[in-house]
Structures are given as structure tokens and as C-alpha cells.
């Protein structure tokens, strides 16, 4: 606690009850039609640094060790089991498709240990059709588990026959599906079925200049990476969607697809905004940009929230606080956003 207090004093931060060190920005970023200035900050302060390594589509991230305690709290990108904010029950009868593992790469975390996050590419031979933002079932022994698809429908390399998963090794047990997926090797067979879900699907592509605000915690970034890869591929350069991603992580080292998102932002500064919420301070990031977010929502933007269900109460409480400060009844606003399908949540 003494160390945290000293850090707070030095960095003008505050300690939040039950949370890691939290940092609040003193002012909102300049934000208009998702057009960003080159010098606009994209993250909250962090005490962790990493050596940059040039890469984009191959994800050759350094293997970084994470806290085992934190790893046990954040599961793989498994989709939930309840309507609206969690998913419906797993279908009893589903047609399975056998895919071949192309590659398994550690993005962050201790290789082979709790908290490891793997980028897994599967070859379905062009037989698995899905929309960006959907998820699938992985069948392992008699167990079925939902996982978000992390690539666009054309595949990581736009070969029209692959898809990728972003999986956190949540357990080391032999019957853990996330453990199984992180252990597969190139050439192995993985049984899948689907696709399922539509909450994270950007169905409004017909609208000109659609605005999408995405809030992710850890591997919850998977469906957003799928949409972002699709929107900003060379195939869709004429697309007019504007995207703002707030991505939560322990620190710089545990940010997923950070270099890819950074490069996309550099290439599309007027259409893509990438904001890092370090120390898992998603609430702080939302609050710091609350005025901008509410103005966008009031003018028809869509907001998507994906990740651990433990983050959802804090996110909702933050929105309620922002609404109160703006003289808005949050319950009424949330109900309207839900009724018009502008508030979309998938948590696990």
C-alpha cells in the first residue's frame, strides 16, 4: 500500500477501492467525427515499457510473464450464457466441422502457464462462413465452449479459408478447453461448429459514416479485431465507418494486437481511434472521455462492450455517473439504447 501511495503521489493518480492503481485524465481528448490529432494521447499512464519490434500481421510478440493471480481472474475469450448480455444455452445438436491447426503463437503471458494468450489460426478450407463479430463452438471431448472469432471472414491473410481465435489459458486442467487450444500444434485437428451471435456484428454498414465505440477487456478484443481487420483491409478502403477502440489490459506488455491497432490508427487517423486503458482502468478511460462518448451516443453511435463480466458493473456505474453529471437519467437512456440496438454487450 505504501508503494501504491507513493506512486499515486508522483503520478497524480488515485487508488480505487478493490482495484489496481487507477489514473484519471484531467480533460477529455479532442474528438470530432472520430478525427484525431497526431499528438492526442491514446492511453493512461503506465509504469511498464517494452522494446518495440517491427511487425504487423504475423504477431511475433515477445513472450511476457503475467501475474498468475490476474490470469486466474481473466478467462479465455469464451462467450457467455444468458440473453442480451450473456449467451443462450449451447445448442444440443450442432453440425461439426473439422479444421486443421495452421499455427499457434503466444501473444503475451508465460508460455504454457496460466495467463498465456495464444493467437490460433485454423484452416477450414473455405467451408465455414461467418460475419465479423460472431463466435463459434469448440468441441473437446464431450465439452463445448464458445470462443470469439478474432479474424475477418476472409481470414488473417485474406485467403478465404482460415479463421483465428484469441485464447487465454485460464486453467491447466486436462479437461479445460482453453488449455487444450493453447496446447494444439500445427497439423492437429480442432472440431468447431457455428457461427453464432450478432451482438458484435456491425450490421449497420449501409449507413454512411456509421460510428462505433468498442470497449474491450483482455481477450474481449477478439470480435473487435475481427471487425477492425475487415473495415480497414485494402478491400474495403471505400468503407466510411468510424471506429473508436478502448482496449483494457494490465500494462503495455499485455495489450493484445497493440502494434496492429497502432499501425491502423497511423494509417487511418481520421477514421480509427485506438485508446489503451492500462492497469485495466477501462472505467477511468470511459469517464475521462465521457462527454465525447455521450455526445456520440446522442447522435446515433453504437457502443459495444466485450470481455470479462466482472468489468460490466463498473462500466455501467461509470456511465450512470457521467449521465448524472450531464443531467441525464441513465436508466432511461440505457433503455432507449438497448431498444434501438445501439448498446450491445457480450461478456463471459
C-alpha positions in Angstrom: 0.0 0.0 0.0 2.9 2.4 0.8 4.3 1.8 -2.7 0.9 2.5 -4.3 0.5 5.6 -2.3 3.9 6.9 -3.3 3.2 6.1 -7.0 -0.1 8.0 -6.7 1.7 11.0 -5.3 4.2 11.0 -8.1 1.8 10.4 -11.0 -1.2 12.4 -9.7 -3.2 9.2 -9.6 -5.8 7.9 -7.2 -6.2 4.5 -5.6 -9.6 2.9 -6.4 -11.1 0.5 -3.8 -10.6 -3.1 -4.8 -8.8 -2.1 -8.0 -5.3 -1.7 -9.3 -3.7 1.7 -9.4 -6.1 3.9 -11.4 -5.3 7.1 -13.3 -7.9 9.7 -14.3 -7.2 12.2 -17.0 -7.8 15.8 -16.3 -9.6 16.5 -19.5 -11.2 14.7 -22.4 -9.4 14.2 -25.7 -10.4 16.4 -28.6 -12.8 14.2 -30.5 -14.9 15.2 -33.5 -16.3 12.7 -36.0 -13.5 10.4 -34.9 -10.9 12.7 -36.4 -7.8 12.7 -34.1 -4.8 14.8 -33.8 -1.4 13.2 -34.1 -0.4 14.3 -30.6 -3.6 13.1 -28.9 -2.9 10.7 -26.0 -4.0 7.2 -26.6 -3.6 5.7 -23.1 -3.4 6.3 -19.4 0.0 6.4 -17.8 1.8 3.2 -17.1 5.0 2.1 -15.4 5.7 -0.7 -17.9 7.7 -0.3 -21.0 8.6 -2.8 -23.8 11.0 -2.9 -26.6 9.2 -2.3 -29.9 9.6 -4.9 -32.6 8.5 -4.3 -36.2 5.6 -6.5 -37.1 2.1 -6.3 -38.3 0.2 -9.4 -39.5 2.5 -12.1 -38.1 2.1 -11.2 -34.3 5.6 -12.1 -33.3 5.2 -10.6 -29.9 7.7 -11.2 -27.1 6.6 -13.7 -24.5 5.9 -11.6 -21.5 5.2 -13.0 -18.0 2.0 -12.0 -16.3 0.7 -12.3 -12.7 -0.7 -15.8 -12.0 -3.3 -14.1 -9.8 -4.5 -11.8 -12.6 -4.5 -14.7 -15.0 -6.9 -16.7 -12.9 -9.4 -13.8 -12.9 -9.5 -13.3 -16.7 -10.7 -16.3 -18.8 -10.2 -17.0 -22.4 -12.4 -15.2 -24.9 -15.3 -17.5 -24.1 -18.8 -16.2 -24.9 -21.4 -16.1 -22.1 -24.5 -18.0 -21.3 -27.5 -15.6 -20.8 -29.6 -13.5 -23.1 -28.7 -9.9 -24.0 -25.5 -9.5 -22.0 -24.6 -13.2 -22.0 -25.3 -16.0 -24.3 -28.1 -18.6 -24.6 -27.5 -22.3 -23.8 -25.2 -24.3 -26.0 -27.2 -26.0 -28.8 -27.8 -29.7 -28.2 -27.4 -30.7 -31.9 -24.9 -28.8 -34.0 -23.1 -29.8 -37.2 -19.4 -30.1 -36.5 -16.7 -29.1 -38.9 -13.1 -30.4 -38.7 -10.5 -27.8 -39.0 -6.7 -28.0 -39.2 -4.4 -26.0 -37.0 -2.2 -23.7 -39.1 -0.3 -22.1 -36.2 -0.3 -21.3 -32.5 1.5 -18.2 -31.3 1.9 -16.8 -27.8 0.9 -13.2 -27.8 1.5 -12.4 -24.1 2.0 -14.3 -20.9 4.1 -17.2 -19.6 4.3 -19.8 -22.4 2.5 -22.9 -21.2 1.4 -21.2 -18.0 -1.7 -19.6 -16.6 -2.4 -16.3 -18.3 -0.8 -17.2 -21.6 -2.8 -15.7 -24.5 -2.5 -17.5 -27.8 -3.4 -16.5 -31.4 -4.6 -19.7 -33.0 -5.1 -19.9 -36.8 -7.4 -22.7 -38.1 -7.9 -23.8 -41.7 -11.5 -24.6 -42.5 -10.9 -24.9 -46.3 -13.5 -22.3 -47.1 -16.3 -24.3 -45.6 -17.0 -22.1 -42.5 -18.9 -18.9 -43.4 -19.4 -16.2 -40.7 -19.7 -12.5 -40.2 -17.2 -10.3 -38.4 -18.0 -10.2 -34.7 -19.5 -13.7 -34.5 -18.3 -16.6 -32.4 -18.2 -20.4 -32.7 -18.2 -23.5 -30.6 -15.1 -25.6 -30.0 -15.8 -29.2 -29.2 -13.3 -31.0 -27.0 -14.2 -34.5 -25.7 -17.8 -34.0 -24.5 -17.3 -30.3 -23.7 -18.5 -27.4 -25.8 -17.2 -23.9 -25.3 -17.9 -20.6 -27.1 -15.0 -18.6 -28.5 -15.0 -15.2 -30.3 -13.5 -15.2 -33.8 -10.6 -12.9 -34.0 -10.1 -12.6 -37.8 -12.3 -11.2 -40.5 -14.4 -13.6 -42.6 -11.6 -13.7 -45.2 -9.1 -14.9 -42.7 -5.9 -13.4 -41.2 -4.2 -13.3 -44.6 -7.3 -12.9 -46.7 -7.0 -16.4 -48.1 -10.7 -17.2 -47.7 -10.1 -20.4 -45.8 -8.8 -19.6 -42.4 -10.0 -18.0 -39.1 -8.3 -17.2 -35.9 -9.1 -17.4 -32.2 -7.6 -15.3 -29.3 -7.5 -17.6 -26.3 -6.3 -17.1 -22.7 -5.1 -20.2 -20.9 -7.5 -20.0 -18.0 -6.7 -23.4 -16.4 -4.0 -26.0 -16.6 -6.5 -28.9 -16.2 -6.7 -31.7 -18.9 -10.4 -31.0 -19.5 -10.0 -27.3 -19.9 -10.9 -26.2 -23.4 -8.7 -23.1 -23.3 -5.8 -25.2 -22.1 -6.4 -27.7 -24.9 -6.5 -24.9 -27.6 -3.3 -23.4 -26.3 -1.6 -26.8 -26.5 -2.6 -27.7 -30.1 0.2 -27.9 -32.7 0.3 -27.2 -36.4 -1.4 -30.1 -38.2 -3.7 -31.0 -35.3 -7.5 -31.2 -35.8 -9.9 -29.0 -34.0 -13.7 -29.6 -34.1 -15.8 -26.4 -34.4 -19.4 -25.5 -35.2 -21.4 -22.3 -35.7 -21.3 -19.5 -36.3 -23.4 -17.9 -33.6 -24.3 -14.4 -32.3 -24.8 -11.0 -33.7 -24.3 -8.5 -30.9 -20.8 -7.6 -32.0 -21.6 -7.7 -35.7 -21.5 -4.3 -37.4 -24.8 -4.8 -39.3 -25.2 -1.1 -40.0 -22.7 -0.9 -42.8 -25.4 0.5 -45.1 -25.4 3.7 -43.1 -22.9 6.4 -44.3 -20.4 7.5 -41.7 -21.5 5.0 -39.0 -19.7 5.5 -35.7 -18.8 2.5 -33.5 -17.4 2.7 -30.0 -15.9 -0.5 -28.8 -14.9 -1.2 -25.2 -12.8 -4.4 -24.6 -11.2 -6.0 -21.6 -8.3 -8.5 -22.3 -9.4 -11.2 -24.8 -12.7 -9.4 -25.3 -10.9 -7.5 -28.0 -11.2 -10.6 -30.3 -14.5 -9.7 -32.0 -13.4 -6.1 -32.4 -10.2 -7.2 -34.0 -12.3 -9.1 -36.5 -14.4 -6.1 -37.4 -11.4 -3.7 -37.5 -9.4 -6.1 -39.7 -12.4 -6.2 -42.1 -13.1 -2.5 -42.1 -9.5 -1.4 -42.7 -8.4 -4.0 -45.2 -7.4 -2.8 -48.6 -10.5 -4.4 -49.9 -12.7 -2.0 -48.1 -10.9 1.3 -48.4 -14.1 2.9 -49.5 -15.9 2.0 -46.3 -17.0 5.0 -44.3 -17.3 3.6 -40.8 -15.6 5.4 -38.0 -14.2 3.3 -35.2 -13.0 4.0 -31.6 -11.5 1.2 -29.6 -10.9 1.4 -25.9 -8.8 -1.7 -25.0 -8.2 -2.7 -21.4 -5.0 -4.5 -20.3 -2.8 -4.9 -17.2 0.0 -2.9 -18.9 1.7 -2.3 -22.2 3.1 -5.8 -22.3 -0.3 -7.4 -22.1 -2.0 -5.3 -24.7 -3.3 -7.6 -27.5 -2.8 -6.7 -31.1 -1.3 -3.4 -30.0 1.1 -3.0 -32.9 -1.6 -3.8 -35.4 -4.0 -1.4 -34.0 -1.4 1.3 -33.7 -0.4 0.9 -37.4 -4.1 1.1 -38.5 -4.5 4.3 -36.4 -1.4 5.8 -38.1 -2.7 4.9 -41.5 -6.3 6.0 -40.8 -6.0 8.8 -38.3 -9.4 10.3 -39.2 -11.3 7.1 -39.0 -9.8 4.9 -36.3 -9.0 5.9 -32.7 -7.1 3.5 -30.5 -7.2 4.2 -26.8 -5.3 2.0 -24.3 -6.8 1.5 -20.9 -3.8 0.3 -18.9 -3.9 -1.2 -15.4 -7.4 -2.5 -16.5 -8.7 1.0 -16.0 -11.5 0.8 -18.5 -13.8 2.7 -16.2 -11.3 5.6 -15.9 -10.9 5.7 -19.7 -14.6 5.9 -20.2 -15.1 8.5 -17.6 -12.2 10.6 -18.9 -13.8 10.6 -22.4 -17.4 10.6 -21.1 -18.5 13.9 -22.6 -17.3 12.7 -26.1 -18.9 9.3 -25.7 -22.3 10.7 -24.7 -22.3 13.2 -27.5 -21.7 10.4 -30.0 -24.3 8.2 -28.5 -26.8 11.0 -28.6 -26.1 11.4 -32.3 -26.6 7.7 -33.2 -23.3 6.0 -32.5 -23.2 2.3 -31.5 -21.4 1.1 -28.4 -20.1 -2.5 -28.0 -18.8 -4.0 -24.8 -16.9 -7.3 -24.7 -14.8 -9.1 -22.1 -15.0 -10.3 -18.6 -18.4 -10.0 -16.9 -16.7 -8.6 -13.8 -16.0 -5.4 -15.7 -19.6 -4.7 -16.7 -21.0 -3.4 -13.3 -18.2 -0.9 -13.1 -18.7 0.2 -16.7 -22.4 0.7 -16.1 -21.8 2.6 -12.9 -19.4 4.9 -14.8 -22.0 5.6 -17.5 -24.5 6.3 -14.7 -22.1 8.8 -13.1 -21.4 10.6 -16.4 -25.2 10.7 -17.1 -25.9 12.2 -13.7 -23.3 14.9 -14.2 -24.9 15.7 -17.6 -28.4 15.8 -16.1 -29.4 12.7 -17.9 -31.4 9.8 -16.5 -29.2 6.9 -17.3 -31.8 4.2 -16.9 -34.0 5.9 -19.5 -31.0 6.4 -21.8 -29.8 2.9 -21.5 -33.3 1.5 -22.2 -33.5 3.6 -25.3 -30.0 2.5 -26.5 -31.0 -1.2 -25.9 -34.3 -0.8 -27.6 -32.6 0.6 -30.8 -29.8 -2.0 -30.6 -27.2 0.7 -30.1 -26.0 -0.8 -26.8 -24.5 -4.2 -27.4 -22.8 -6.4 -24.8 -21.1 -9.8 -24.9 -19.4 -10.8 -21.6 -18.3 -14.1 -20.2 
